[in-house]
Structures are given as structure tokens and as C-alpha cells.
């Protein structure tokens, strides 16, 4: 990863980790810890995650007050379409 992209990713992951710690009682609640680990892997490999809209991790991200970081995080996430 080039320097600036690498720094951006480190900042994104650190900011998200801090936010999740503030907003959850435990990383075990609603698979937040597992989803964060999956997200870290996707971001560092340049791939994407796929979750349903009602996933706790997604709901937390939607409420993240840092617009720039929230938008950056969603660049690595696809939302599953709801089944009809």
C-alpha cells in the first residue's frame, strides 16, 4: 500500500475501533467483534464485506458521527438485498 493510502486505512481502522468500543458493551454483542475482524481483513486486502441492513455492525456504522470515516467504511461494504 502506498504511504498515504496506508495511513488512511490505519486511521480508518483505529477510528472505527475506538467508536465501536464507545458504543458497545462488548464486542461479543451482535457479532460486532467478528464483523470488525472481517471488516479489517477486507479493508487491508482491498476487498468488500457483505451484510444485511439489520446487522448490528451496520446499524452502528450508520450512527457514526464522523461522516468522512463512515463514508470511507461503506466503500468496503455491500448491503444484502432483502428477500421478498
N, C-alpha and C positions, 0 to 999 in steps of 0.2 A: 504494500500500500504506500502511495506517495505520502510525504510528510503531512501535508495539510489534511488530506483525507483521513489518514491515520489519527491525527489529533482530533478531528471532528468526531470520528467513531468513538474514541476513548471518552470524549466529553459527553456524547450522547449516552453511552452505556453507564457512565458514572452518574450522570444526572438522573437517568431513569432508575437506577438502583436506589439513590437517595430518596427519590419521590416515592417509590414503592415501599421503602422502609417507613416513611412518614405516614403513608395511607393505609397500611395493613397491620393487623395484629401479629400476623405470622405469614411467612412465605408459603406455609403449608395450606393456608386458606384458599380454596378455589383454584388450586394448581398454580398459583402465582409464581412460586419458585421454579417449578418445572417449565412454565411458559417463558419466564425470564431467561432460563438457561437455553431453551430452544431459540429464543429471540437473539441472544448473544451469538449463538452458533450461526444463525442466518446472517446476521449483520457482518460478522467477521469473514464469512465466506462469500458475501455478496449475493446471497440467495433470499428467499422470502418464506414467511410463515403463513399458515392458513388456519384461521379460527372462526367460529361462529360469532355473530354480533353480541350474543348474550354471555360470552365468556368473561369472567371477572377481570382478567388481564386487559381485555379490550375496553371494558367499562372504565377501568382505572385510567387507561390511556386517554380516553375521551374527556375525562375530567382534568387532565394535566394542564395546569395553568400556563406552562411555558409553551407558547404557540409554536415557536421555531423548532424546539425539540420534539414536540408532539407531531408536527408535520413530518419531520425527518424520520421519526419512528414508523409512521404509517407508510413510508416509502418501502419498508421491508415487510409489510403485512398485507395479505389479501383476506377479505371477509367472505366466508362461505355464504352462498346464496341459500336463503331459507327454502326448505322443501314445501311444496304446496299440497 
